[in-house]
């Protein structure tokens, strides 16, 4: 692991993400890259008639002031970590999601850590969040952080599994993080009314997956719930887990609207860190 990207908006959630990233940076010698995006029009703008107007010099002055203040605040936010990890920062202008994703691609991030407060109700259905969109589209693992977390306190991790090993590559990738946290892995499959199975057979299949991927320090479980995300969250609460890990299918467009994503639902409603990675 060489580069950890942390989108940063000065919120308490972003500060928790930065703290978590620094802890991982300390253990892996990875560089932490803070990305702050200011939503403000640049260059030419469109007036009320739809015509392109000249760029106002006062806009330029105001923009430079915004950038300067943002850099000052970033320096203040990172000063406490100066002797713990190497932290770089960048300030961009424009749409937050576009700016974050373009920067993540440019630096070829190995891991993204984002603070999130989750989403519920209509906001979750129609708007979502930048974290949710990045979880869906990122080409590297994403950790969603909801509150301050010490990585030394991560002792039990729930890995949401299927029974046909379609997430095998993701499970292999996650072994690096299990070793980093020195945690016990709980491989769990959620039985719903639509995919019932004999519990012994289910555990036997999970055991085969664990052996195929040479897992160490693990347990296999079958949980029951009406929906997979409910089962993952309730099982994690039941065993007092410290992190949830799972793959995502990265559905987009209408398919995402109608099918949705279990991973995004878990991110939105979990109170503990959630690690996700696309099977693609």
SVG drawing of the C-alpha trace seen along z (x, -y; Angstrom):
<svg xmlns="http://www.w3.org/2000/svg" viewBox="-39 -42 47 72">
<polyline fill="none" stroke="black" stroke-width="0.4" points="0.0,0.0 1.5,-3.3 -1.2,-6.0 -4.3,-6.5 -6.8,-9.1 -9.0,-11.0 -11.7,-13.3 -11.8,-16.1 -14.6,-18.6 -13.6,-19.6 -16.5,-17.8 -16.2,-15.6 -16.7,-12.6 -13.8,-13.7 -11.6,-14.2 -12.4,-10.6 -11.4,-9.4 -8.1,-11.3 -7.3,-9.9 -8.0,-6.4 -5.9,-6.9 -2.9,-8.2 -3.0,-5.1 -2.9,-2.9 -0.2,-5.1 1.9,-4.7 1.7,-0.9 2.2,-0.6 4.4,-3.7 1.7,-4.7 1.3,-8.4 -2.0,-10.1 -3.4,-12.4 -6.1,-14.9 -8.5,-16.1 -10.6,-19.2 -13.0,-20.4 -14.5,-23.9 -17.8,-24.3 -17.4,-27.6 -17.6,-28.5 -14.3,-29.1 -13.3,-30.7 -16.3,-31.8 -19.8,-31.7 -23.2,-31.7 -25.5,-34.7 -29.3,-34.5 -29.8,-34.6 -27.6,-31.6 -24.8,-33.7 -21.2,-33.3 -20.1,-36.4 -16.7,-37.7 -14.9,-36.4 -15.3,-39.0 -11.9,-40.0 -13.6,-40.0 -14.5,-36.4 -10.8,-35.6 -9.8,-37.4 -12.6,-35.7 -11.6,-32.3 -7.9,-32.9 -9.1,-33.8 -11.2,-30.6 -8.2,-28.5 -5.8,-30.2 -8.2,-29.8 -8.8,-26.2 -5.1,-25.5 -4.7,-27.1 -7.5,-25.0 -5.9,-21.8 -2.6,-22.7 -4.2,-23.1 -6.1,-19.8 -2.9,-17.9 -0.4,-19.6 -1.1,-17.1 -0.1,-14.2 3.1,-15.7 5.4,-13.2 3.1,-10.2 2.6,-9.9 3.4,-11.8 0.4,-13.9 0.0,-15.7 -3.0,-17.9 -4.7,-19.3 -7.4,-21.9 -9.6,-21.7 -12.5,-23.8 -15.8,-22.4 -18.1,-19.5 -17.0,-17.5 -17.6,-14.0 -15.9,-14.8 -13.0,-16.5 -12.5,-13.6 -12.7,-10.9 -10.4,-12.6 -7.8,-13.1 -8.1,-9.5 -7.4,-8.3 -4.5,-10.7 -2.7,-9.6 -3.6,-5.9 -4.9,-5.5 -4.6,-2.1 -7.2,-2.8 -9.9,-5.5 -11.0,-6.4 -14.1,-8.6 -16.1,-10.0 -19.9,-9.6 -23.0,-10.3 -25.0,-7.9 -28.4,-8.6 -32.0,-7.6 -35.4,-7.8 -35.9,-9.8 -32.5,-11.3 -31.0,-7.8 -33.2,-6.8 -33.0,-9.9 -29.8,-11.8 -27.4,-9.5 -24.0,-10.8 -20.6,-11.2 -19.4,-8.4 -22.1,-6.1 -21.2,-7.0 -17.5,-6.4 -18.3,-3.1 -20.2,-2.2 -17.6,-3.3 -14.1,-3.2 -11.5,-0.9 -9.8,-0.3 -11.0,0.5 -13.0,-2.1 -13.4,-2.4 -16.4,-4.4 -15.9,-5.8 -18.8,-7.0 -17.0,-8.0 -13.5,-8.0 -11.9,-4.6 -8.7,-3.1 -7.3,-0.4 -5.8,1.4 -9.4,1.9 -10.5,3.8 -10.5,7.3 -13.6,8.9 -14.4,8.3 -17.5,9.6 -17.0,10.5 -20.3,10.8 -20.0,13.8 -22.0,15.6 -21.9,19.4 -20.5,19.5 -17.3,17.6 -18.0,14.8 -16.2,12.4 -13.1,14.6 -10.6,12.0 -12.1,9.4 -11.6,11.9 -8.0,12.5 -7.4,8.7 -9.0,8.3 -6.6,10.8 -4.0,8.0 -6.3,5.9 -7.1,8.7 -3.4,9.1 -2.9,5.4 -5.6,5.2 -4.6,8.7 -8.3,9.4 -10.5,12.5 -12.6,12.9 -16.2,13.9 -17.3,15.3 -21.1,14.9 -23.8,15.7 -27.3,14.3 -30.2,16.7 -33.4,14.9 -36.9,16.2 -35.9,16.2 -32.7,18.2 -33.2,20.7 -30.6,23.4 -29.8,26.1 -27.6,24.5 -25.0,27.3 -24.7,27.3 -24.3,23.5 -21.5,23.7 -19.8,26.5 -19.8,24.4 -18.4,21.4 -15.7,23.6 -14.7,24.7 -14.4,21.1 -12.3,20.3 -9.9,23.2 -9.7,22.3 -8.5,18.9 -6.2,20.1 -7.9,18.1 -6.5,18.0 -8.1,17.0 -11.7,17.2 -15.2,18.6 -18.1,19.4 -21.7,18.4 -25.2,18.5 -27.4,15.5 -31.1,15.2 -33.0,12.0 -35.6,10.7 -33.0,8.8 -29.2,9.4 -28.2,5.9 -30.4,6.4 -28.8,9.7 -25.2,8.3 -25.9,5.4 -27.8,7.4 -25.2,10.2 -22.4,7.6 -24.2,6.1 -24.8,9.5 -21.1,10.4 -20.0,6.8 -18.0,6.6 -15.6,3.8 -15.7,3.7 -17.7,5.0 -16.1,6.0 -17.9,6.9 -17.8,6.8 -20.0,4.6 -21.2,5.3 -20.9,1.6 -24.3,1.4 -24.9,-1.8 -27.8,-3.7 -31.2,-2.1 -29.9,1.2 -28.6,-0.4 -31.9,-2.3 -34.0,0.9 -31.5,3.5 -29.7,1.2 -26.6,2.2 -26.4,4.2 -23.0,2.6 -24.3,-0.9 -27.2,-0.1 -24.8,1.3 -22.6,-1.8 -25.6,-4.1 -26.8,-2.3 -23.7,-0.9 -22.2,-2.5 -18.8,-0.8 -16.3,-1.1 -17.3,0.6 -14.6,1.8 -15.9,2.4 -14.3,3.4 -15.8,4.0 -15.7,7.5 -14.9,5.8"/>
</svg>
